[in-house]
Amino acid sequence: MSAGAIPTGQSHVPYRYAIAIGSNRRGRHGSPEREVAAALSALAPLSASPIIVSAPLGPSIRRFANAVALIDSAEPPPVLLARLKGLEQRFGRRSGQRWGARVIDLDIILWSGGIWRSTGLSVPHVAFRARRFVLDPLARIAPDWRDPQTGRTVRQLAARARAVDRRPHRS
């Protein structure tokens, strides 16, 4: 395991993942907050942050409901990503405008294996260090997890992001 790893505590499940969850459009489960709650339930996490409400990025005008879940899995990142994309489709997510309205968005943020790079997948997530809607919830459940690229803890990354972006988030 890399220096940034969080031990799983289970020898048969070698990897721990931090999964960011977001929604800003009603779906079959209801409001964006209910969509995030349903996704959390479907993921059956070891631990989950409270759901927060945050301002949108890009052209979307709808506010987002966001949370982060910690899950254990024997799947390597590309296999887990395929499973997450399948879950997004079952929730009604369709391909469309980047940063537009979506029923659900599931992203691998960190994994206990350190750094992963392949076509279409980078772990750690390339933009997570600047995104309070990821860092604030993640800091509630895994404040000491270290970013394998910078060596900083999630707590430190969240403090840096708050220093730049002082907008309040609601939980």
C-alpha positions, 0 to 999 in steps of 0.5 A, spaced: 500 500 500 502 507 498 503 512 503 497 515 502 493 509 503 488 508 508 488 501 511 481 497 509 481 492 516 479 487 511 484 482 508 479 480 502 477 487 500 484 490 498 482 497 496 478 503 499 475 508 495 472 515 496 466 516 491 463 523 490 456 524 489 452 529 486 445 531 483 442 537 481 436 535 477 430 531 480 429 523 478 425 517 480 427 518 487 425 525 488 429 532 489 437 532 488 438 531 496 433 524 495 437 522 489 444 523 493 441 519 499 438 513 494 445 513 491 448 512 498 444 507 499 445 503 493 453 504 494 452 501 501 458 505 504 462 504 510 461 511 512 458 517 508 458 524 509 452 529 511 449 531 504 451 539 503 448 544 498 453 547 493 453 552 488 453 549 481 460 549 476 459 551 469 453 553 465 448 550 470 444 554 474 441 549 479 444 548 486 447 541 487 446 536 493 453 533 494 456 527 499 462 523 499 462 515 501 467 511 503 467 504 500 471 498 500 472 494 494 476 488 491 475 491 484 481 495 481 479 503 479 477 501 471 472 496 474 469 500 479 468 506 474 464 501 470 460 499 475 459 507 478 457 508 470 452 503 470 449 505 477 448 512 474 445 510 468 440 506 472 438 513 476 437 516 469 443 519 467 444 521 460 450 523 456 450 531 455 453 538 456 459 538 461 457 541 468 450 541 466 444 538 470 444 531 472 440 526 476 446 523 479 454 524 478 459 519 481 466 520 481 472 516 484 476 521 488 481 517 491 483 510 492 488 506 497 492 504 491 495 511 490 495 513 483 492 510 477 492 513 470 489 510 464 485 512 458 478 516 461 480 515 468 485 519 473 485 517 480 486 522 484 480 525 481 484 531 477 480 537 480 478 535 487 483 539 490 480 545 489 472 543 490 470 544 496 463 540 495 468 534 495 473 536 500 468 539 505 464 532 506 470 528 505 474 532 511 468 530 515 469 522 514 476 521 512 480 528 514 487 524 515 487 521 508 493 523 504 493 525 497 498 521 494 500 527 489 501 532 494 502 529 501 497 533 504 491 530 508 484 532 506 483 536 512 489 540 509 486 541 502 480 543 505 482 548 509 486 551 503 480 550 498 476 554 504 481 560 504 480 561 496 472 559 496 469 563 502 462 561 500 458 557 505 455 550 504 449 548 507 448 541 510 
